[in-house]
């Protein structure tokens, strides 16, 4: 078998192709994150970290998915319901 011919430049050197573009899926995700970030950042400015069992984390994620929400959005709603501002 013969190898396919390499493209060459006028000087006879092998042509170097342009750098491949970014993965389309990664580009799409970054665009969505960039458009969403300012709105969320202005509303949610504090991070809360809690330790839960892997089983509880799994249940939270499944219930959120079934409800069409992210786990974070679902938990924010739950916390707002349980701890309303007028309860202070």
DSSP file (Angstrom, degrees, kcal/mol; ACC not computed):
  #  RESIDUE AA STRUCTURE BP1 BP2  ACC     N-H-->O    O-->H-N    N-H-->O    O-->H-N    TCO  KAPPA ALPHA  PHI   PSI    X-CA   Y-CA   Z-CA
    1    1 A X              0   0    0      0, 0.0     2,-0.3     0, 0.0     0, 0.0   0.000 360.0 360.0 360.0 144.5    0.0    0.0    0.0
    2    2 A X        -     0   0    0      1,-0.0     2,-0.2     3,-0.0     3,-0.1  -0.803 360.0-117.0-104.2 148.9    1.1    3.5   -0.7
    3    3 A X        -     0   0    0     -2,-0.3     3,-0.1     1,-0.1     2,-0.1  -0.530  36.6-101.8 -78.0 147.3    0.6    6.4    1.7
    4    4 A X        -     0   0    0     -2,-0.2    -1,-0.1     1,-0.1     2,-0.1  -0.411  48.0 -95.3 -66.3 148.3   -1.5    9.3    0.5
    5    5 A X        -     0   0    0      1,-0.1     2,-0.3    -2,-0.1    -1,-0.1  -0.387  35.1-126.0 -67.4 138.6    0.5   12.3   -0.7
    6    6 A X        -     0   0    0     -2,-0.1     2,-0.1    -3,-0.1    -1,-0.1  -0.667  27.9-111.1 -80.9 137.1    1.1   15.0    1.9
    7    7 A X        -     0   0    0     -2,-0.3     8,-2.5     8,-0.1     2,-0.3  -0.443  40.4-159.0 -64.4 144.1    0.0   18.5    0.8
    8    8 A X  B     -A   14   0A   0      6,-0.3     6,-0.2    -2,-0.1     2,-0.1  -0.869  11.8-124.9-126.0 159.6    3.0   20.8    0.3
    9    9 A X    >   -     0   0    0      4,-2.7     3,-1.7    -2,-0.3     6,-0.1  -0.315  43.7 -91.3 -88.7 179.2    3.7   24.5    0.3
   10   10 A X  T 3  S+     0   0    0      1,-0.3    -1,-0.1     2,-0.1    -2,-0.0   0.806 128.2  57.3 -62.3 -29.2    5.4   26.4   -2.6
   11   11 A X  T 3  S-     0   0    0      2,-0.1    -1,-0.3     1,-0.0     3,-0.1   0.460 120.0-110.1 -82.4  -0.2    8.7   25.8   -0.9
   12   12 A X  S <  S+     0   0    0     -3,-1.7     2,-0.1     1,-0.3    -2,-0.1   0.455  75.7 131.3  87.8   0.0    8.2   22.0   -0.9
   13   13 A X  S    S-     0   0    0      1,-0.1    -4,-2.7    -5,-0.0    -1,-0.3  -0.483  70.0 -89.4 -82.8 158.3    7.7   21.7    2.8
   14   14 A X  B     -A    8   0A   0     -6,-0.2    -6,-0.3    -2,-0.1     2,-0.2  -0.464  45.8-118.7 -65.8 133.6    4.8   19.8    4.3
   15   15 A X        -     0   0    0     -8,-2.5     2,-0.6    -2,-0.2    -8,-0.1  -0.522  20.7-141.1 -74.4 139.8    1.8   22.1    4.8
   16   16 A X        -     0   0    0     -2,-0.2     3,-0.1     3,-0.0    -1,-0.0  -0.905  17.0-133.0-104.1 125.2    0.6   22.4    8.3
   17   17 A X        -     0   0    0     -2,-0.6     3,-0.1     1,-0.1     2,-0.0  -0.236  32.1 -89.4 -70.9 163.2   -3.1   22.6    8.8
   18   18 A X        -     0   0    0      1,-0.1    -1,-0.1     0, 0.0     3,-0.1  -0.344  55.0 -84.5 -71.0 158.3   -4.8   25.1   10.9
   19   19 A X        -     0   0    0      1,-0.1    -1,-0.1    -3,-0.1    -3,-0.0  -0.368  52.1-106.3 -62.5 134.8   -5.3   24.4   14.6
   20   20 A X        -     0   0    0      1,-0.1    -1,-0.1    -3,-0.1     3,-0.1  -0.346  38.5-112.3 -63.9 144.9   -8.5   22.4   15.2
   21   21 A X        -     0   0    0      1,-0.2     3,-0.1    -3,-0.1    -1,-0.1  -0.131  42.0 -78.4 -69.9 171.3  -11.3   24.4   16.7
   22   22 A X        -     0   0    0      1,-0.1     2,-0.2     2,-0.1    -1,-0.2  -0.299  60.2 -83.1 -68.1 155.8  -12.7   23.8   20.2
   23   23 A X     >  -     0   0    0      1,-0.2     4,-2.2    -3,-0.1     3,-0.2  -0.431  39.1-134.2 -58.0 125.6  -15.0   21.0   20.8
   24   24 A X  H  > S+     0   0    0      1,-0.2     4,-2.2     2,-0.2    -1,-0.2   0.850 103.6  52.7 -56.4 -36.9  -18.5   22.3   19.7
   25   25 A X  H  > S+     0   0    0      2,-0.2     4,-2.3     1,-0.2    -1,-0.2   0.918 109.4  48.3 -66.4 -42.2  -20.1   20.9   22.9
   26   26 A X  H  > S+     0   0    0     -3,-0.2     4,-2.5     1,-0.2    -2,-0.2   0.899 110.9  51.2 -64.2 -40.0  -17.6   22.6   25.2
   27   27 A X  H  X S+     0   0    0     -4,-2.2     4,-2.2     1,-0.2    -1,-0.2   0.918 110.0  49.8 -62.2 -43.6  -18.1   25.9   23.3
   28   28 A X  H  X S+     0   0    0     -4,-2.2     4,-2.2    -5,-0.2    -2,-0.2   0.908 111.1  48.7 -62.2 -43.3  -21.8   25.6   23.7
   29   29 A X  H  X S+     0   0    0     -4,-2.3     4,-2.7     1,-0.2    -2,-0.2   0.923 110.7  50.5 -64.5 -44.1  -21.6   24.9   27.5
   30   30 A X  H  X S+     0   0    0     -4,-2.5     4,-2.4     1,-0.2    -1,-0.2   0.893 110.0  50.7 -62.1 -38.7  -19.2   27.8   28.0
   31   31 A X  H  X S+     0   0    0     -4,-2.2     4,-2.1     2,-0.2    -1,-0.2   0.916 111.4  47.6 -64.4 -42.9  -21.6   30.2   26.1
   32   32 A X  H  X S+     0   0    0     -4,-2.2     4,-1.6     1,-0.2    -2,-0.2   0.912 112.9  48.8 -64.7 -42.2  -24.5   29.0   28.3
   33   33 A X  H  X S+     0   0    0     -4,-2.7     4,-2.4     1,-0.2    -2,-0.2   0.912 111.1  50.2 -63.0 -42.6  -22.5   29.5   31.5
   34   34 A X  H  X S+     0   0    0     -4,-2.4     4,-0.7     1,-0.2    -1,-0.2   0.884 112.3  46.0 -65.7 -39.1  -21.3   32.9   30.5
   35   35 A X  H  < S+     0   0    0     -4,-2.1     4,-0.3     1,-0.2    -1,-0.2   0.789 119.6  41.0 -74.5 -26.2  -24.9   34.1   29.6
   36   36 A X  H  X S+     0   0    0     -4,-1.6     4,-2.0    -5,-0.2     3,-0.3   0.757  98.1  75.9 -90.5 -29.3  -26.3   32.7   32.9
   37   37 A X  H  X S+     0   0    0     -4,-2.4     4,-3.1     1,-0.2     5,-0.3   0.877  89.7  52.3 -59.3 -47.2  -23.5   33.6   35.3
   38   38 A X  H  X S+     0   0    0     -4,-0.7     4,-1.7     1,-0.2    -1,-0.2   0.902 111.2  48.0 -60.2 -39.1  -24.2   37.3   35.8
   39   39 A X  H  > S+     0   0    0     -4,-0.3     4,-1.0    -3,-0.3    -1,-0.2   0.939 117.2  41.0 -65.8 -46.7  -27.9   36.8   36.7
   40   40 A X  H >X S+     0   0    0     -4,-2.0     4,-3.3     1,-0.2     3,-0.5   0.905 111.9  55.8 -68.3 -40.5  -27.1   34.0   39.2
   41   41 A X  H 3< S+     0   0    0     -4,-3.1    -1,-0.2     1,-0.2    -2,-0.2   0.862 106.2  51.2 -62.2 -35.1  -24.1   35.7   40.6
   42   42 A X  H 3< S+     0   0    0     -4,-1.7    -1,-0.2    -5,-0.3    -2,-0.2   0.775 119.0  36.8 -74.4 -24.0  -26.2   38.8   41.4
   43   43 A X  H << S+     0   0    0     -4,-1.0     2,-0.8    -3,-0.5    -2,-0.2   0.899 120.8  41.2 -90.9 -49.1  -28.8   36.7   43.2
   44   44 A X     <  +     0   0    0     -4,-3.3    -1,-0.2     1,-0.1     3,-0.0  -0.866  59.1 151.9-107.7 104.5  -26.8   34.0   44.9
   45   45 A X        +     0   0    0     -2,-0.8     2,-0.4    -3,-0.2    -1,-0.1   0.467  54.8  67.0-112.6  -2.5  -23.6   35.4   46.5
   46   46 A X        -     0   0    0      2,-0.0     2,-0.4     0, 0.0    -1,-0.0  -0.951  66.4-146.4-121.7 141.4  -23.0   33.0   49.4
   47   47 A X        -     0   0    0     -2,-0.4     2,-0.5    -3,-0.0    -2,-0.0  -0.870   8.2-161.3-106.7 137.8  -22.1   29.3   49.1
   48   48 A X        -     0   0    0     -2,-0.4     2,-0.5     2,-0.0    -2,-0.0  -0.978   5.1-166.1-119.3 125.8  -23.3   26.8   51.7
   49   49 A X        +     0   0    0     -2,-0.5     2,-0.3     2,-0.0    -2,-0.0  -0.949  11.0 172.6-115.8 128.5  -21.6   23.5   52.0
   50   50 A X        -     0   0    0     -2,-0.5     2,-0.5     2,-0.0    -2,-0.0  -0.952  29.6-124.0-130.4 153.2  -23.1   20.6   53.9
   51   51 A X        +     0   0    0     -2,-0.3     2,-0.3     0, 0.0    -2,-0.0  -0.852  35.8 168.0 -97.1 127.8  -22.0   17.0   54.3
   52   52 A X        -     0   0    0     -2,-0.5     2,-0.1     2,-0.0    -2,-0.0  -0.901  39.5 -95.0-131.1 162.5  -24.6   14.3   53.3
   53   53 A X     >  -     0   0    0     -2,-0.3     4,-2.5     1,-0.1     5,-0.2  -0.395  35.4-114.5 -71.9 155.7  -24.4   10.6   52.8
   54   54 A X  H  > S+     0   0    0      1,-0.2     4,-2.2     2,-0.2     5,-0.1   0.866 117.8  55.4 -57.3 -35.2  -23.9    9.4   49.2
   55   55 A X  H  > S+     0   0    0      2,-0.2     4,-2.2     1,-0.2    -1,-0.2   0.920 108.7  46.1 -65.1 -43.6  -27.4    7.8   49.4
   56   56 A X  H  > S+     0   0    0      2,-0.2     4,-2.6     1,-0.2    -2,-0.2   0.918 111.0  52.6 -65.5 -43.0  -29.0   11.1   50.4
   57   57 A X  H  X S+     0   0    0     -4,-2.5     4,-2.3     1,-0.2    -1,-0.2   0.912 109.6  50.0 -57.9 -42.4  -27.1   13.0   47.6
   58   58 A X  H  X S+     0   0    0     -4,-2.2     4,-2.4    -5,-0.2    -1,-0.2   0.914 110.2  49.0 -62.9 -43.6  -28.4   10.4   45.1
   59   59 A X  H  X S+     0   0    0     -4,-2.2     4,-2.6     2,-0.2     5,-0.2   0.909 110.6  51.2 -63.2 -41.7  -32.0   10.8   46.3
   60   60 A X  H  X S+     0   0    0     -4,-2.6     4,-2.5     1,-0.2    -2,-0.2   0.938 111.9  46.5 -59.9 -47.8  -31.8   14.6   46.1
   61   61 A X  H  X S+     0   0    0     -4,-2.3     4,-2.4     2,-0.2    -2,-0.2   0.891 113.3  48.1 -64.8 -40.5  -30.4   14.4   42.5
   62   62 A X  H  X S+     0   0    0     -4,-2.4     4,-2.6     2,-0.2    -1,-0.2   0.931 113.0  47.6 -66.1 -45.4  -33.0   11.9   41.3
   63   63 A X  H  X S+     0   0    0     -4,-2.6     4,-1.6     2,-0.2    -2,-0.2   0.907 113.2  48.7 -63.7 -41.7  -35.9   13.9   42.9
   64   64 A X  H  <>S+     0   0    0     -4,-2.5     5,-2.8    -5,-0.2     4,-0.4   0.932 111.5  49.7 -62.7 -45.2  -34.6   17.1   41.3
   65   65 A X  H ><5S+     0   0    0     -4,-2.4     3,-1.5     1,-0.2    -2,-0.2   0.920 109.3  51.1 -60.7 -44.9  -34.2   15.5   37.9
   66   66 A X  H 3<5S+     0   0    0     -4,-2.6    -1,-0.2     1,-0.3    -2,-0.2   0.827 110.9  49.9 -62.2 -31.0  -37.7   14.0   38.0
   67   67 A X  T 3<5S-     0   0    0     -4,-1.6    -1,-0.3    -5,-0.2    -2,-0.2   0.445 116.6-114.8 -86.6  -0.4  -39.0   17.5   38.9
   68   68 A X  T < 5S+     0   0    0     -3,-1.5     2,-0.3    -4,-0.4    -3,-0.2   0.780  78.5 113.9  74.0  26.3  -37.1   19.1   36.0
   69   69 A X  S   <S-     0   0    0     -5,-2.8    -1,-0.3    -6,-0.2     2,-0.2  -0.771  70.3-109.4-121.4 165.7  -34.9   21.1   38.3
   70   70 A X     >  -     0   0    0     -2,-0.3     4,-2.4     1,-0.1     5,-0.2  -0.624  35.5-115.0 -84.2 158.9  -31.2   21.2   39.3
   71   71 A X  H  > S+     0   0    0     -2,-0.2     4,-2.6     1,-0.2     5,-0.2   0.903 117.2  53.2 -60.5 -40.2  -30.5   20.0   42.8
   72   72 A X  H  > S+     0   0    0      2,-0.2     4,-2.4     1,-0.2    -1,-0.2   0.927 109.8  46.4 -62.4 -45.5  -29.3   23.5   43.7
   73   73 A X  H  > S+     0   0    0      2,-0.2     4,-2.3     1,-0.2    -1,-0.2   0.918 113.2  49.6 -63.3 -42.6  -32.6   25.1   42.5
   74   74 A X  H  X S+     0   0    0     -4,-2.4     4,-2.3     1,-0.2    -2,-0.2   0.920 112.6  46.7 -62.4 -43.7  -34.7   22.5   44.3
   75   75 A X  H  X S+     0   0    0     -4,-2.6     4,-2.7     2,-0.2    -1,-0.2   0.858 109.5  54.2 -69.7 -34.3  -32.7   22.9   47.6
   76   76 A X  H  X S+     0   0    0     -4,-2.4     4,-2.6    -5,-0.2    -1,-0.2   0.939 110.2  47.5 -61.1 -45.6  -33.0   26.7   47.3
   77   77 A X  H  X S+     0   0    0     -4,-2.3     4,-2.3     2,-0.2    -2,-0.2   0.921 112.2  49.7 -61.0 -44.3  -36.8   26.4   47.0
   78   78 A X  H  X S+     0   0    0     -4,-2.3     4,-2.5     1,-0.2     5,-0.2   0.926 112.4  46.9 -60.6 -46.0  -36.9   24.0   49.9
   79   79 A X  H  X S+     0   0    0     -4,-2.7     4,-2.4     1,-0.2    -1,-0.2   0.885 111.2  51.4 -66.3 -38.3  -34.8   26.3   52.1
   80   80 A X  H  < S+     0   0    0     -4,-2.6    -1,-0.2     2,-0.2    -2,-0.2   0.901 112.7  46.9 -63.1 -40.2  -36.9   29.4   51.1
   81   81 A X  H  < S+     0   0    0     -4,-2.3     3,-0.5    -5,-0.2    -2,-0.2   0.920 118.3  40.3 -66.0 -45.4  -40.1   27.5   52.1
   82   82 A X  H  < S+     0   0    0     -4,-2.5     2,-0.2     1,-0.3    -2,-0.2   0.790 127.0  32.3 -76.5 -28.6  -38.7   26.2   55.4
   83   83 A X  S  < S-     0   0    0     -4,-2.4    -1,-0.3    -5,-0.2    -2,-0.1  -0.576  79.4-177.9-130.4  68.3  -36.9   29.5   56.4
   84   84 A X    >   -     0   0    0     -3,-0.5     3,-1.7    -2,-0.2     4,-0.1  -0.258  38.2-114.3 -68.1 157.1  -38.9   32.4   55.0
   85   85 A X  G >  S+     0   0    0      1,-0.3     3,-1.3     2,-0.2    -1,-0.1   0.848 115.2  58.7 -60.2 -35.4  -37.7   36.0   55.5
   86   86 A X  G 3  S+     0   0    0      1,-0.3    -1,-0.3     2,-0.1    -2,-0.1   0.534  91.4  72.6 -74.7  -3.0  -40.6   36.8   57.7
   87   87 A X  G <         0   0    0     -3,-1.7    -1,-0.3     1,-0.2    -2,-0.2   0.411 360.0 360.0 -88.3   2.0  -39.6   34.0   60.1
   88   88 A X    <         0   0    0     -3,-1.3    -1,-0.2    -4,-0.1    -2,-0.1   0.482 360.0 360.0 -78.1 360.0  -36.6   35.9   61.4
